[in-house]
C-alpha cells in the first residue's frame, strides 16, 4: 500500500468514527505532514482523494472540511398528492405556527427565518440609520408605485447572475415576495380557476391561492429533480389549469434544485399549453455553489414567466421588500399592486439599494452561503445519528430548510402540539399540502449554527417521535 493510500484509509476511518465530525476543519496539510511524518505531496494526494470520495471539501483560503455525504442521504420518495383540484385549508394551523414562534424562550424550528445576527448586516443598519436621520422628510410620503428606481436598477444588475436580461422598468417592487406572488396570481387568474403547483409547496403561496378563491392542483414532485413534467402534462390534458406556480431553485420545503434541462422542458410545456409560469426564486441567491442556477425566466423570450423574489430570506424577514418581473403581465401586476398597497415603504428600498451597490450584499451572501452549507451538513448528521430508523431527509443545495420524513406511524400535528408544551415550534408537513398530505413530515430551520442546545432539542423531538411510533 502506498503512503497516501494508508493515510487516506486512516482519514476515512476517523471521519466515519466521528473523530472528525461533519463540518469540522481537518488538520492543515503542513500539520498533518509533521504529525504523520510524511511528505506534503503525500498529504495533498490523500486529501485530494478524500475530496473525490465525498468525505471532504476544500474551501478557498481556509482548508479542508468534513462534509456530509449527500449520496448517503435517503431522500423522500416522489410525492403522491391528490390528483384533483382542491380548496386550500390549514390557515388556523399556519397562523398558530407563526404566532407561537414569536413567544419568549421558544426554540423556533418551524419558521423560515434567516440568520440576522451576523456582522455582514452591520453596514445595512448604519445605512438605515443615516438615511432615516438625514432624509426623514423625504420618506414620510409615499414612493412610486413601481418602486425605487435605484433599487430596481440594482435588482436588474443582480438578475444577470441568474441569466436574466432585465431592464429596471421590467421590475415592480412589492411588500415582500408574498405580495409579488399574490399580485401575480391575481393578474393571470380569476376566482374558481385552477393553479398547478409543486407538492409539497410553500404554505404562503397556497394560502394566496386560497385567499383569491382559486383551487390548487398538486403535482407529484421529486426531492432531486422537482415537479414531475410527465404528471404535469397529464394534468394539463385533464384539467382547465390557468397557471403553473413553482419554486425551482432551493425549493421550500423539499430542497430540490431543478436541473436546467427540466427548466427548459417546463417552459416548453407552458408554451405548448399557452400558460403563464409564476416562478418563486426567493432562495435562489442562497444556492451554495457558484454560479447559481439560471431561472426559468432566463430562457423566456415571450414574457410568460412572472419572476418573484425578495430580500426577506437573504437579508432579513422584517424588511418586507420584494419584487416581481411580470413580463407581458407588467401592466396588470402594476394595477394589482396599486389596489393592494399602492406603494412599498421607501426607506428600506433606498437602504437595500445602497447595500447592494457598495458590494455589502454580495459579501453577506458569500458568508451566509458558507454558513448555511456548514449548518446543513451538521443538521443532516444530527438527524442521521438521532432520528429513528426509517427516517428520510432532503439534501438541499441552498437555503436553510430541511424536509424530514418520519416513519408513517408518526403524526406530525400531534408531535407539534407535544413539542409546543416543551417550548419548541415545528412545522408539520400538512401545512405544505392543500390535501393534508405529508402528515409524517416536518420542516426544520437550520439557519442558526447547530449547537448543543439544538442537539438536545432535536433529541427531544426524536423521543416524542419514538413515543408516537410506540403508541401507534
C-alpha positions, 0 to 999 in steps of 0.5 A: 500500500502506498503512503497516501493510500494508508493515510487516506484509509486512516482519514476515512476511518476517523471521519466515519468514527466521528473523530472528525465530525461533519463540518469540522476543519481537518488538520492543515496539510503542513500539520498533518505532514509533521504529525504523520511524518510524511511528505506534503505531496503525500498529504495533498494526494490523500486529501485530494482523494478524500475530496473525490470520495465525498468525505471532504471539501476544500474551501478557498483560503481556509482548508479542508472540511468534513462534509456530509455525504449527500449520496448517503442521504435517503431522500423522500420518495416522489410525492403522491398528492391528490390528483384533483383540484382542491380548496386550500385549508390549514390557515388556523394551523399556519397562523398558530405556527407563526404566532407561537414562534414569536413567544419568549424562550421558544426554540423556533424550528418551524419558521423560515427565518434567516440568520440576522445576527451576523456582522455582514448586516452591520453596514445595512443598519448604519445605512438605515440609520443615516438615511432615516436621520438625514432624509426623514422628510423625504420618506414620510410620503409615499414612493412610486408605485413601481418602486425605487428606481435605484433599487430596481436598477440594482435588482436588474444588475443582480438578475444577470447572475441568474441569466436574466436580461432585465431592464429596471422598468421590467421590475415592480417592487412589492411588500415582500415576495408574498405580495409579488406572488399574490399580485401575480396570481391575481393578474393571470387568474380569476376566482374558481380557476385552477393553479398547478403547483409543486407538492409539497409547496410553500404554505404562503403561496397556497394560502394566496391561492386560497385567499383569491378563491382559486383551487390548487392542483398538486403535482407529484414532485421529486426531492432531486429533480422537482415537479414531475413534467410527465404528471404535469402534462397529464394534468394539463390534458385533464384539467382547465389549469390557468397557471403553473406556480413553482419554486425551482431553485432551493425549493421550500420545503423539499430542497430540490434544485431543478436541473436546467434541462427540466427548466427548459422542458417546463417552459416548453410545456407552458408554451405548448399549453399557452400558460403563464409560469409564476416562478418563486426564486426567493432562495435562489441567491442562497444556492451554495455553489457558484454560479447559481442556477439560471431561472426559468425566466432566463430562457423566456423570450415571450414574457410568460414567466412572472419572476418573484423574489425578495430580500426577506430570506437573504437579508432579513424577514422584517424588511418586507421588500420584494419584487416581481418581473411580470413580463407581458403581465407588467401592466396588470401586476402594476394595477394589482399592486396599486389596489393592494398597497399602492406603494412599498415603504421607501426607506428600506428600498433606498437602504437595500439599494445602497447595500447592494451597490457598495458590494455589502450584499454580495459579501453577506451572501458569500458568508451566509452561503458558507454558513448555511452549507456548514449548518446543513451538513451538521443538521443532516448528521444530527438527524442521521445519528438521532432520528429513528430508523426509517427516517428520510431527509432532503439534501438541499443545495441552498437555503436553510430548510430541511424536509424530514420524513418520519416513519408513517406511524408518526403524526406530525400535528400531534408531535407539534402540539407535544413539542409546543408544551416543551417550548419548541415550534415545528412545522408539520408537513400538512401545512405544505399540502392543500390535501393534508398530505405529508402528515409524517413530515416536518420542516426544520430551520437550520439557519442558526449554527447547530449547537448543543442546545439544538442537539438536545432539542432535536433529541427531544423531538426524536423521543416524542417521535419514538413515543408516537411510533410506540403508541401507534 
